[in-house]
Amino acid sequence: MNSYIELFMDDDYPDFIDKYLTTKTLNRLKYVTQFCGCDYTKLYSPLFLYTRFDHSLVVAHMTWHFTHNKKETIAALLHDVGTPCFAHCIDYVFGDYMNQESSEKSMVDILKKDQEIQNFLKEDGLSLEDLENDSSFPILENKSPKLCTDRLDGVFHTCYIWLHAHSLEEIKEVYENMVILKNEENHPEIGFRDVEIAEKFASMVFNYAKELQGNTDKYVMKYISEIVKLAFEKDLISLEDLYMKKEKDICHILASNFSSWEKFSEAQELIRTEEEPVNRFYISFETKKRNTIPLVHTETGNKRIVEVYNHARNKYEELKEYKDSKYAYINDIEKLS
């Protein structure tokens, strides 16, 4: 894991972030996995455990690399402090499949409960109000399909840690070609110097976005969300526990009370079908489409890769039309119990 994280650390290290790393608020994220519960089943085989803490650290270093802006870098480090255990699975608990924005608590609301971080912010010349508006941090947060550091790490770590589709060397080549450009709205956005490298990144986006629209990811998230709802109904856990307890402790509660958890944990195959399964817990729904269409510098100005490279345009069209099977299930899981 260190090799991955160190890839994004500049020689000009932002040591002002170090004091935040031992705070209770950030330390909680060491116990929230980045892949929304996908670490808990053999349907996936991540190279190593990657947590929301690791993601936050990488995004902070990326943001510093592109901006050398102290405020935006600190905001990047803290941007996920409101994430619950199992992350976007909990959006599914609320029926929010398409936006996946229902469960995350406000960064500022979380930080109001951490006096140590408030003291550190004051030392750094910041207030909670400085962190309230995402739109003031365009390199950290940007609406899809624009690129930002939060989304950039999502593409990289999915392709490397989760899918094993791209190497560290490929990620390094892509990352080192990135610069800040002005987009169509004349706002700063991460883009590329060279079309050829931008096209390599587009292939990473294809793998990332296709997987997150696919049934394996959807099944894992739906299963966990439904088991969590049952745990709520049985008063085994509360919603607030998801923001307070360690994810592994929640998993222990689920494993101790639901026999299907072991089957989910040991499952290595997802069965796809176009016919509605009988006597099986199955999925069949649409979810959020994640996508990024990078900017690239050309002799005639900054343009989206789909405007200047036909192969990339075709891949994005293929992604737009992609649909997994109508239904999917794990053979051993008949019902959630």
C-alpha positions as CSV (number, residue, x, y, z in Angstrom):
1,M,0.0,0.0,0.0
2,N,2.8,2.4,0.8
3,S,4.0,2.3,-2.8
4,Y,0.6,3.4,-4.0
5,I,0.3,6.3,-1.5
6,E,3.9,7.4,-1.9
7,L,3.3,7.8,-5.6
8,F,1.3,10.9,-4.9
9,M,3.6,12.6,-2.4
10,D,5.6,15.6,-3.6
11,D,9.1,16.3,-2.5
12,D,7.6,19.5,-1.1
13,Y,5.7,17.6,1.6
14,P,2.7,19.4,3.2
15,D,3.7,18.7,6.8
16,F,0.9,20.9,8.1
17,I,-1.5,18.0,7.5
18,D,0.4,15.6,9.9
19,K,-1.1,16.9,13.1
20,Y,-4.6,16.1,11.8
21,L,-3.7,12.4,11.2
22,T,-3.9,11.4,14.8
23,T,-7.2,13.0,15.6
24,K,-10.1,10.9,16.6
25,T,-12.2,12.0,13.7
26,L,-9.7,11.0,11.0
27,N,-8.6,7.9,12.9
28,R,-12.2,6.6,12.7
29,L,-11.8,6.4,8.9
30,K,-9.0,3.8,9.4
31,Y,-11.9,1.4,10.2
32,V,-14.1,2.3,7.2
33,T,-13.2,0.5,4.0
34,Q,-13.1,2.4,0.8
35,F,-14.8,-0.2,-1.4
36,C,-18.2,-0.1,0.3
37,G,-18.1,-3.6,1.8
38,C,-16.5,-5.3,-1.2
39,D,-13.6,-6.4,1.1
40,Y,-16.0,-8.8,2.9
41,T,-16.7,-11.2,0.1
42,K,-14.5,-13.3,-2.2
43,L,-16.4,-12.0,-5.2
44,Y,-13.5,-9.5,-5.1
45,S,-9.9,-9.8,-4.3
46,P,-8.3,-6.4,-3.5
47,L,-4.5,-6.3,-3.3
48,F,-4.7,-4.9,0.2
49,L,-7.0,-3.2,2.6
50,Y,-7.6,0.4,1.5
51,T,-9.6,2.6,3.9
52,R,-11.3,5.9,3.8
53,F,-8.3,7.2,5.8
54,D,-5.9,6.1,3.1
55,H,-8.1,7.6,0.4
56,S,-8.3,10.9,2.3
57,L,-4.5,11.0,2.7
58,V,-4.0,10.4,-1.1
59,V,-6.6,13.0,-2.1
60,A,-4.9,15.5,0.2
61,H,-1.5,14.9,-1.4
62,M,-3.0,15.0,-4.9
63,T,-4.7,18.3,-4.0
64,W,-1.5,19.8,-2.7
65,H,0.3,18.6,-5.8
66,F,-2.0,20.5,-8.1
67,T,-2.8,23.6,-6.1
68,H,-0.2,24.1,-3.3
69,N,-3.2,25.6,-1.6
70,K,-3.3,25.0,2.2
71,K,-7.0,25.4,2.7
72,E,-8.0,23.1,-0.2
73,T,-5.5,20.5,0.9
74,I,-6.9,20.5,4.5
75,A,-10.4,20.3,3.1
76,A,-9.3,17.3,1.0
77,L,-7.9,15.6,4.0
78,L,-11.2,16.1,5.9
79,H,-13.7,15.6,3.0
80,D,-14.8,12.1,4.0
81,V,-15.1,12.5,7.8
82,G,-18.9,12.1,7.6
83,T,-18.8,8.7,5.8
84,P,-20.6,5.9,7.7
85,C,-19.4,2.2,7.8
86,F,-19.9,0.6,4.4
87,A,-20.1,4.1,2.9
88,H,-22.4,4.2,-0.1
89,C,-24.1,0.9,0.9
90,I,-25.9,3.1,3.5
91,D,-27.2,5.3,0.7
92,Y,-28.9,2.1,-0.6
93,V,-30.5,1.7,2.9
94,F,-32.3,5.0,2.1
95,G,-33.2,3.9,-1.4
96,D,-30.7,6.3,-2.9
97,Y,-29.2,4.2,-5.7
98,M,-28.8,7.0,-8.3
99,N,-27.3,9.9,-6.4
100,Q,-25.6,8.1,-3.5
101,E,-25.6,11.2,-1.4
102,S,-28.0,10.4,1.4
103,S,-25.9,8.9,4.1
104,E,-22.8,11.1,4.4
105,K,-22.9,13.6,7.2
106,S,-21.8,17.2,6.7
107,M,-18.1,17.7,7.2
108,V,-18.7,20.8,9.3
109,D,-21.3,19.0,11.5
110,I,-18.7,16.3,12.3
111,L,-15.9,18.8,12.9
112,K,-18.1,20.7,15.4
113,K,-17.7,17.7,17.7
114,D,-13.9,17.6,17.5
115,Q,-12.3,20.5,19.4
116,E,-8.8,19.3,18.6
117,I,-9.4,19.7,14.9
118,Q,-11.0,23.0,15.4
119,N,-7.9,24.1,17.3
120,F,-5.7,22.9,14.4
121,L,-7.8,24.7,11.9
122,K,-7.4,27.9,13.9
123,E,-3.6,27.4,13.9
124,D,-3.8,27.1,10.1
125,G,-5.9,30.3,9.8
126,L,-9.1,28.4,8.9
127,S,-12.6,28.3,10.3
128,L,-15.4,25.8,9.9
129,E,-17.1,28.3,7.7
130,D,-14.1,28.1,5.3
131,L,-14.9,24.4,4.7
132,E,-18.6,24.7,4.1
133,N,-18.8,25.3,0.4
134,D,-17.6,22.5,-1.9
135,S,-17.7,24.8,-4.9
136,S,-14.8,26.8,-3.5
137,F,-12.6,23.7,-3.9
138,P,-12.8,22.9,-7.6
139,I,-9.7,20.7,-7.7
140,L,-11.0,18.5,-4.8
141,E,-14.7,18.3,-5.9
142,N,-16.2,18.7,-9.3
143,K,-19.4,17.5,-10.9
144,S,-19.1,14.5,-13.2
145,P,-17.8,14.1,-15.9
146,K,-15.3,16.7,-14.8
147,L,-12.1,15.5,-13.1
148,C,-11.2,16.2,-9.5
149,T,-8.8,14.7,-7.0
150,D,-11.5,12.8,-5.2
151,R,-12.7,11.2,-8.4
152,L,-9.1,10.7,-9.7
153,D,-8.1,8.5,-6.7
154,G,-11.4,6.6,-7.2
155,V,-10.3,5.7,-10.8
156,F,-6.7,4.9,-9.8
157,H,-7.4,2.8,-6.8
158,T,-10.2,0.9,-8.4
159,C,-8.1,0.0,-11.4
160,Y,-5.0,-1.0,-9.3
161,I,-6.1,-2.3,-5.9
162,W,-9.6,-3.6,-6.7
163,L,-9.6,-4.8,-10.4
164,H,-5.8,-5.4,-10.9
165,A,-6.3,-3.9,-14.4
166,H,-3.5,-1.3,-14.3
167,S,0.0,-1.2,-12.8
168,L,1.7,1.4,-10.6
169,E,3.9,2.3,-13.5
170,E,0.9,3.0,-15.7
171,I,-0.7,5.1,-13.0
172,K,2.6,7.0,-12.5
173,E,2.8,7.7,-16.2
174,V,-0.7,9.1,-16.3
175,Y,-0.4,11.1,-13.1
176,E,2.8,12.8,-14.2
177,N,1.2,14.0,-17.4
178,M,-1.6,15.9,-15.5
179,V,-1.7,19.7,-15.2
180,I,-4.3,22.3,-14.3
181,L,-6.2,23.6,-17.4
182,K,-9.1,26.0,-17.9
183,N,-12.3,24.1,-18.8
184,E,-15.3,25.2,-20.9
185,E,-16.5,27.4,-18.1
186,N,-13.0,29.0,-17.7
187,H,-12.6,27.2,-14.3
188,P,-9.5,25.3,-13.3
189,E,-9.7,21.6,-13.8
190,I,-7.2,18.7,-13.8
191,G,-6.4,17.7,-17.4
192,F,-3.6,16.3,-19.6
193,R,-0.7,17.7,-21.6
194,D,-0.8,15.0,-24.2
195,V,-3.6,13.3,-26.0
196,E,-2.0,9.8,-25.9
197,I,-1.7,9.8,-22.1
198,A,-5.3,11.2,-21.8
199,E,-6.4,8.3,-23.9
200,K,-4.7,5.9,-21.5
201,F,-6.5,7.5,-18.6
202,A,-9.8,7.1,-20.5
203,S,-9.2,3.4,-20.7
204,M,-8.8,3.4,-16.9
205,V,-12.1,5.3,-16.6
206,F,-13.8,2.7,-18.8
207,N,-12.7,-0.1,-16.4
208,Y,-13.7,1.9,-13.3
209,A,-17.1,3.1,-14.5
210,K,-18.1,-0.2,-16.1
211,E,-17.3,-2.1,-12.9
212,L,-19.4,0.3,-10.8
213,Q,-22.3,-0.1,-13.1
214,G,-22.0,-3.9,-13.0
215,N,-23.9,-6.4,-11.1
216,T,-21.1,-7.6,-8.8
217,D,-20.7,-4.3,-7.2
218,K,-24.4,-3.7,-7.1
219,Y,-25.1,-7.1,-5.5
220,V,-22.5,-6.6,-2.8
221,M,-23.9,-3.1,-1.9
222,K,-27.5,-4.2,-2.0
223,Y,-26.8,-7.3,0.1
224,I,-25.0,-5.3,2.8
225,S,-27.7,-2.6,2.8
226,E,-30.5,-5.1,3.2
227,I,-28.7,-6.9,6.1
228,V,-28.0,-3.6,7.8
229,K,-31.7,-2.8,7.5
230,L,-32.6,-6.1,9.1
231,A,-30.1,-5.4,11.9
232,F,-31.8,-2.0,12.5
233,E,-35.2,-3.8,12.7
234,K,-33.8,-6.3,15.3
235,D,-32.2,-3.5,17.3
236,L,-28.8,-5.1,16.8
237,I,-27.3,-1.8,15.7
238,S,-28.5,1.8,15.2
239,L,-27.9,4.2,12.4
240,E,-25.7,6.2,14.7
241,D,-23.5,3.1,15.3
242,L,-22.5,3.3,11.6
243,Y,-20.8,6.7,12.3
244,M,-19.3,5.6,15.7
245,K,-18.3,1.9,15.6
246,K,-15.5,0.2,13.6
247,E,-16.7,-1.5,10.5
248,K,-15.2,-4.9,11.5
249,D,-17.3,-4.7,14.8
250,I,-20.4,-4.2,12.8
251,C,-19.4,-7.1,10.6
252,H,-19.0,-9.3,13.7
253,I,-22.6,-8.4,14.8
254,L,-23.9,-9.2,11.3
255,A,-22.0,-12.5,11.1
256,S,-23.2,-13.6,14.5
257,N,-26.9,-12.9,13.7
258,F,-27.4,-13.7,10.1
259,S,-26.5,-17.1,8.6
260,S,-26.3,-15.6,5.0
261,W,-23.3,-13.5,6.0
262,E,-21.0,-16.5,5.9
263,K,-22.3,-17.5,2.5
264,F,-21.9,-13.9,1.3
265,S,-18.3,-13.8,2.7
266,E,-17.3,-17.1,1.0
267,A,-19.1,-16.5,-2.3
268,Q,-16.7,-16.6,-5.3
269,E,-19.3,-16.5,-8.1
270,L,-22.2,-14.2,-9.1
271,I,-24.7,-15.8,-11.4
272,R,-26.1,-13.5,-14.1
273,T,-29.4,-14.2,-15.9
274,E,-32.1,-12.6,-17.9
275,E,-34.8,-14.5,-16.2
276,E,-36.1,-13.7,-12.7
277,P,-34.5,-16.1,-10.2
278,V,-36.8,-18.3,-8.0
279,N,-36.1,-18.7,-4.3
280,R,-33.0,-16.6,-4.4
281,F,-32.0,-13.2,-3.0
282,Y,-31.3,-11.4,-6.3
283,I,-30.8,-7.9,-7.7
284,S,-32.3,-6.0,-10.6
285,F,-32.0,-2.2,-10.6
286,E,-30.2,0.7,-12.0
287,T,-27.6,2.6,-10.1
288,K,-25.5,5.7,-10.3
289,K,-23.4,6.0,-13.5
290,R,-19.9,7.2,-12.6
291,N,-17.9,8.7,-15.4
292,T,-15.0,11.1,-16.1
293,I,-14.2,12.6,-19.5
294,P,-10.8,14.3,-19.1
295,L,-9.6,17.6,-20.6
296,V,-6.5,17.6,-22.8
297,H,-4.4,20.5,-24.1
298,T,-4.3,20.8,-27.9
299,E,-3.0,23.3,-30.4
300,T,-6.5,24.7,-30.7
301,G,-7.3,24.9,-27.0
302,N,-8.3,22.7,-24.1
303,K,-10.8,20.0,-25.2
304,R,-12.5,16.9,-23.9
305,I,-10.8,13.7,-25.0
306,V,-13.9,12.7,-26.9
307,E,-13.6,15.8,-29.1
308,V,-10.1,14.9,-30.3
309,Y,-9.7,11.1,-30.2
310,N,-12.1,8.8,-32.0
311,H,-11.1,5.7,-30.2
312,A,-11.9,7.4,-26.8
313,R,-15.2,8.6,-28.2
314,N,-16.2,5.1,-29.2
315,K,-15.2,3.7,-25.8
316,Y,-17.3,6.3,-24.0
317,E,-20.3,5.5,-26.3
318,E,-19.8,1.8,-25.4
319,L,-19.8,2.7,-21.7
320,K,-23.0,4.7,-22.1
321,E,-24.7,1.7,-23.7
322,Y,-23.3,-0.8,-21.3
323,K,-25.8,-2.9,-19.3
324,D,-25.1,-6.0,-17.2
325,S,-27.6,-8.9,-17.0
326,K,-31.1,-8.0,-15.9
327,Y,-30.7,-10.2,-12.8
328,A,-27.9,-11.5,-10.6
329,Y,-27.6,-13.7,-7.5
330,I,-25.4,-15.9,-5.4
331,N,-26.6,-19.5,-5.6
332,D,-26.2,-20.2,-1.9
333,I,-28.2,-17.3,-0.7
334,E,-31.9,-18.0,-0.9
335,K,-33.0,-15.3,1.5
336,L,-31.6,-12.9,4.0
337,S,-31.6,-14.6,7.4
